[in-house]
Amino acid sequence: MNIQQANTAIFFGTDTGNTEEVADKIIQLLNKQGHVINKHNIADADLEEFMTYDLIIFGIPTWDFGGIQEDWEELEDELGLLNLEHTKIAIYGLGDQFGYGDYFIDAVGWLYEKLRPTQAKIIGKWPSEGYEFEESRACIDNNKSEFCGLAIDEDQQFEQSDQRIEKWVLQIVNEFETL
Ligand SMILES: Cc1cc2nc3c(=O)[nH]c(=O)nc-3n(C[C@H](O)[C@H](O)[C@H](O)COP(=O)(O)O)c2cc1C
């Protein structure tokens, strides 16, 4: 399916606004390609609605030593029960690699694991080259060379964010259409 035909939404949670700012940048870039997408705060999300989308982009920051941003907690039990076999999902996460290098973007890994039973197709995996960290739950199966979603670090590498977001958006559009 062509991206312009896709019913797409972005759901994010945030405590201090960074994850929403990244959501807005992703939306702008997709809009430039003529693609309109729905923006939702996860705090107001209706889980059943997830099944109506062809592509969902989830944005989640990591808080408190590997924890998830608190608005995601409500979904914890139900998320894995959904059937998302016809949905493609891309995840991005906000974190701080120097401040929390043992837990860098752990919440992205949490979300990836939660989505596994839904059979959603996860796109948008991202190389970990260029980041400095010790451990990350977002490196699946102990593969330290790749995160299971885009990592954005507004605390330590904000100057790289725009370029990373632009590249990742092109990647997910391409993967949405071809994988
Ligand atoms: C008290 C505190 C705990 C944090 N814990 C982590 C963490 O465990 N792992 C991580 O990668 N980032 C951690 N961070 C960094 C945040 O994820 C980062 O600042 C992010 O941009 C916040 O996103 P938000 O503004 O959307 O809430 C922490 C920040 C603070 C202030």
The ligand as an SDF file (V2000), in Angstrom:
LIG
                    3D

 31 33  0  0  0  0  0  0  0  0999 V2000
   14.4240   11.6590   36.6740 C   0  0  0  0  0  0  0  0  0  0  0  0
   14.7160   11.2470   35.2580 C   0  0  0  0  0  0  0  0  0  0  0  0
   14.8240    9.9130   34.9490 C   0  0  0  0  0  0  0  0  0  0  0  0
   15.1370    9.5040   33.6330 C   0  0  0  0  0  0  0  0  0  0  0  0
   15.3250    8.1760   33.3670 N   0  0  0  0  0  0  0  0  0  0  0  0
   15.7730    7.7990   32.1360 C   0  0  0  0  0  0  0  0  0  0  0  0
   16.0930    6.4340   31.8470 C   0  0  0  0  0  0  0  0  0  0  0  0
   15.9850    5.5370   32.6940 O   0  0  0  0  0  0  0  0  0  0  0  0
   16.5330    6.1220   30.6010 N   0  0  0  0  0  0  0  0  0  0  0  0
   16.6740    7.0660   29.6100 C   0  0  0  0  0  0  0  0  0  0  0  0
   17.0940    6.7260   28.4980 O   0  0  0  0  0  0  0  0  0  0  0  0
   16.3470    8.3800   29.8510 N   0  0  0  0  0  0  0  0  0  0  0  0
   15.9130    8.7630   31.0810 C   0  0  0  0  0  0  0  0  0  0  0  0
   15.6100   10.0800   31.3300 N   0  0  0  0  0  0  0  0  0  0  0  0
   15.7090   11.0720   30.2250 C   0  0  0  0  0  0  0  0  0  0  0  0
   14.3370   11.3730   29.5800 C   0  0  0  0  0  0  0  0  0  0  0  0
   13.8110   10.2360   28.9560 O   0  0  0  0  0  0  0  0  0  0  0  0
   14.5130   12.4900   28.5460 C   0  0  0  0  0  0  0  0  0  0  0  0
   14.7990   13.6860   29.1940 O   0  0  0  0  0  0  0  0  0  0  0  0
   13.3310   12.6460   27.6010 C   0  0  0  0  0  0  0  0  0  0  0  0
   13.6650   13.5690   26.5910 O   0  0  0  0  0  0  0  0  0  0  0  0
   12.0460   13.0930   28.3010 C   0  0  0  0  0  0  0  0  0  0  0  0
   10.9870   13.0430   27.3970 O   0  0  0  0  0  0  0  0  0  0  0  0
    9.5980   13.8210   27.6260 P   0  0  0  0  0  0  0  0  0  0  0  0
    9.9360   15.3000   27.6840 O   0  0  0  0  0  0  0  0  0  0  0  0
    8.7790   13.5080   26.4410 O   0  0  0  0  0  0  0  0  0  0  0  0
    8.9910   13.3170   28.8970 O   0  0  0  0  0  0  0  0  0  0  0  0
   15.2960   10.4810   32.6220 C   0  0  0  0  0  0  0  0  0  0  0  0
   15.1600   11.8490   32.9550 C   0  0  0  0  0  0  0  0  0  0  0  0
   14.8910   12.2350   34.2490 C   0  0  0  0  0  0  0  0  0  0  0  0
   14.8330   13.7110   34.5560 C   0  0  0  0  0  0  0  0  0  0  0  0
  1  2  1  0
  2  3  1  0
  2 30  2  0
  3  4  2  0
  4  5  1  0
  4 28  1  0
  5  6  2  0
  6  7  1  0
  6 13  1  0
  7  8  2  0
  7  9  1  0
  9 10  1  0
 10 11  2  0
 10 12  1  0
 12 13  2  0
 13 14  1  0
 14 15  1  0
 14 28  1  0
 15 16  1  0
 16 17  1  0
 16 18  1  0
 18 19  1  0
 18 20  1  0
 20 21  1  0
 20 22  1  0
 22 23  1  0
 23 24  1  0
 24 25  2  0
 24 26  1  0
 24 27  1  0
 28 29  2  0
 29 30  1  0
 30 31  1  0
M  END
$$$$
